[in-house]
């Protein structure tokens, strides 16, 4: 008879998600203020900000699957993958999420969805090919922990604001490069230039703060999912083995494929890092591999201590 382990709550993660959410509300208010300066129409602002947030929140799972060439699969199509998810959900006493496969060779997995009732756990064809079943089970336990902790929705909303602020910064710079700042020979043109420069500055600051908040939360939530997933399967060493294997296999993936997937890094089991320097390498959304392995080794020792 299977032991019901459940996925333990993480108080530290809950507190961090609350603080991140609170700070994002403040940032969102500032962001709306910037939009008002730039657009000067409350109705248009509500339609743009509300509409984009609505789409990001309600369709985040579809957006992620589309971006990673994923598709929902039935038990008949992928019986082994569904079998692993079924066992883990029984152990965790949680509702089974939808199961998807991404037809890419990059070894990875991710969870998405606005809540546990609308969650999707996706494994790439590459990770299914490279890991044996116990290691794949460990990775999927990690992803189910994200679903149980409800941190996917917070990450979705947090990353959304930074993305839009970044787009506004780029758009304003683009407009300025092609005459958007107005003429400099009159007071009106100078005032318009100052306003647009202020929009660029504030949007860039909002983007930077949002990025840092997302990064800090993402690093902690990965450690929390590692711990919960390892407890669920009862063998932290399996998750450590999967981490080492997947991280090593990443170096064999073409750089072009890794760069195209970098914007999904905050949701991946392990980050897709291309060779060279980029935002993803300088400001990783995941803790260092050694830190994750050290935590799992410590947990393994604790679980193997004689009672």
N, C-alpha and C positions, 0 to 999 in steps of 0.2 A: 504494500500500500504506500503511495507517495506521501512524503512529508510535506505539509503545507508550510512553506517558509515565509511566504509573503515578501513584499519589497518594503524594507523599513523606511519610515519617513526620515528626512534629513532636515533637522531644525536649522542648521547653518544655511542650507540652500533656501529654505522657506524665507528666512530673514533677508537674505540677499535678494531674492526675487521681489520681496515687498519693497525694499529700499530702491532697487532698480526701477520698479514700476512707479514709485512715488517721484523719483527724479525725472523719469521720462514724462510724467504728467507736467511737471514744471517746464521741461524742455519743449514739450508740445505747445504749451501756452506761448512761450517765446517764439517758437516757430510760426504759430498762427499770426502773432504780431508782425513778424517779418513779412509774411505773405500779404498782410493788410497794407503795409507800406508799399509793397511792390505792385500789388494788384488793385488796391483801393475799392474792393467790393466784397462785402461780407457774404453775400450769396455765392459768389464764385469761389471764395475761400472755403466755405462749408462744403460745396459740391466737390472741389478738388481734394481737400484734406480728408473729408469724411468718406468720399467715394474710394480713394486710394486705400485708406485704412480698412474699409469694409472689404474690399477685394483681397487685400493682403491677408486679413484675418480669416475670412470665410473660404478663400480659395488657395490658401498657402499650400495645402497638400497637393492640389492639382498643379500648382506652379512648380513646386519642387520636383514632382514626378516628371513633368514635361521637360524641365531643364536637364534632368538626368536620364532622359530616354527610358523612364520607368513605366510599368503598366501593372495594374492589379491582376493577380493570378488566382485561380481557383485551386482547391485541393486536388482536383483531377489533373491540372496542368503541372503543379509543383508539389507532389505528395510529400516529399522529404522535408522541404522547407516548411510546409504547413504542419507536418508532424512535430518538428522542433518547436514551433510557436505554440502549438497545442499543449505540449508538455510543460513549457515554461509558464504559460497562462494558468494551467492547473496548479502548478507549484505556487505561483504568486497570488492565486485566487482573484484574478482580474479578468475583465472582459477582453476577449480576443480582438485585436485590431485588424484592420484589413492588411493583407499581405501583398507585397509588390516585389517585382524583380526589375532591376535596371540593366538594360542590355549594353553594358559597357565592360571593358576588361579591367578597369581600375578596381583594385580590391578595396571595397568599402561598404558601409551600411549607414543608414540614417533613419530617424523617426521624425514624422511631421504630423500636423493636424492641430486644430484649435483646442481640443480636449480629448480625454480618453475615449469618449464615445465616437469620435470622428478621426481617430488616429490611424496612421499608416506606418508600418514598419517595412522598410525596403532594403533588400540586399542586392548588391551588384552581381552580375554573372561572374566577374573576376574573383570576388571573395568566395563565392560558392565553389568555384573551381580549385582554389588554392588551399582552403582550410578543410581539415577533416571535420566530421560531424560534431564531436565534442567541442572543438574550438569555435565552430560556427555557432553552436548553442551558447557559448560564453559571450560572443559578440552580440547575439540577439537578446540575451539577458540584459546586457548593457543598454541596448536600445529600448527595451521594454521598461527599464528603470526611468528613462527620460519621459516615457508616456505616463507612468505612475506618479512621477514627481510633478507633472504638469508644467515642466519648464520650457516645453517647446513653444507654447503660445506666447510666453513672455519674451523669448528670444525672437520670435517672429515680429512682434510689435516693436521691440527695441531696434532691431535691424532695419525695419521699415522707415523709421524717422530719420536715421542716419543716411539711408539711401536717398530719400527725397531731398534732404538738406544738401547732400552732395550734388544732386542733379541741378538744384537751383543755383548753387555756386558755379557749376560749369556753364549753365545757360546764361547767367548774367555776365560771366567773363566772355563768353562767345558773342553776346550782344554788344558788349563794349568794344571788342576787337573789330566789329563791323559797323561801328558808328552809333552804337546804342547809347553811348554816354552823352550824346547831344553836342551841340557846338560850344566852343569855349569862348566865343566872342560876346556873350551876353550873360547876364546874371542867371536867367532861367536855365541856360545850359549848364552852368557851373553847379547850380543847386541839384539838377538832375544827376549830374555826375557824382556828387557827394552822396546822394541817396542810394544810387546803385552800388557805390563802393561800400557803403554801410551794409547793404544787403549781402554783398559778397562776404564781408568780414563776419557778420553775425551768423550767416549760414555756415561758413567754414568752422566757426567756433562750435555751433550746434552739432555739426557733423563729427568734429573731433571728440566732443564730450560723449556723444551717443556711441561712437566707436569704442571709446575706452570703457564705458559702462558695459557694452555688449561683450567686449573682450574679457573683462574681469569676471562677469557672471558666467561666461562660457567656460572659462578655465575651471572654475569651482564646480560647475555642474557636471563636467566630464569626470572629475575625481569622485563626485557623489555617485554618478552612474556606475563607475568602475567598482566602487565599494558595494553598492546595492546589488549589481549584477553578479559579483563574485559570491556574495552571501546567498543569493538565490540559488545558484548552481552548487554551492558548497565547496568549490575548488578554485580559489583565486589563481592558482598556477596555470589553469587552462586559459584564463583571460590574459594573463601575462604572456603565455606562449603565442596567443593570437595577435597580441599587440606587436610583439617582436617580429613575427612572420609578416604581418601586413605592412609594418613600417619598412621592413627590408624590401618587400616586393614593390613598394612605391617607387624606388629608384629605377626600376625597370620599365616604368610607364613613360611613354613619350612626353617630353616637356609640353608640347602643344596641348595634349589632353589634360595634363595637370593644371595648366594655366586656365583652361576653359572651365575647370571645375572649382577654381579657388573661391569664387563667391559663395559656394555652398559649404565652405570649411567649418563654419560655426555649427553645422548640423551633422557633420561626418563623425564616424567612429575614430578615424585618424585623419589629420589634415592632408590635403593634396598639395604638397609643397614642391614647386619646380626648382631646379638648380638656379642659383643666382639670387639677387636681392629683389624683394618686392614687399608690399605691405604685409602679405601673409607670412613672410619669413621674419620680418622685423617685429611684427606685432601678432604673434600666433594666438589663435583662438583656443588652443589646447595647451595644457601644461606640458613641460618637457617629458619626453618618453621615460627618462630615468626616474622622474618623480612619480609617475604612474606605476612603474614597476616596483619602486621602493614601497609604495603604499600597499600594493598587492602582496609583496613578500612579507610585510609586517602582518597583514591580515591572515595570510596563510599560516604563519607561526602562531598567531593567537588562536586560530580555529583548530590547530593540531595539538594544542596544549592539553595534557591529560586533565580531566575534570576531577 
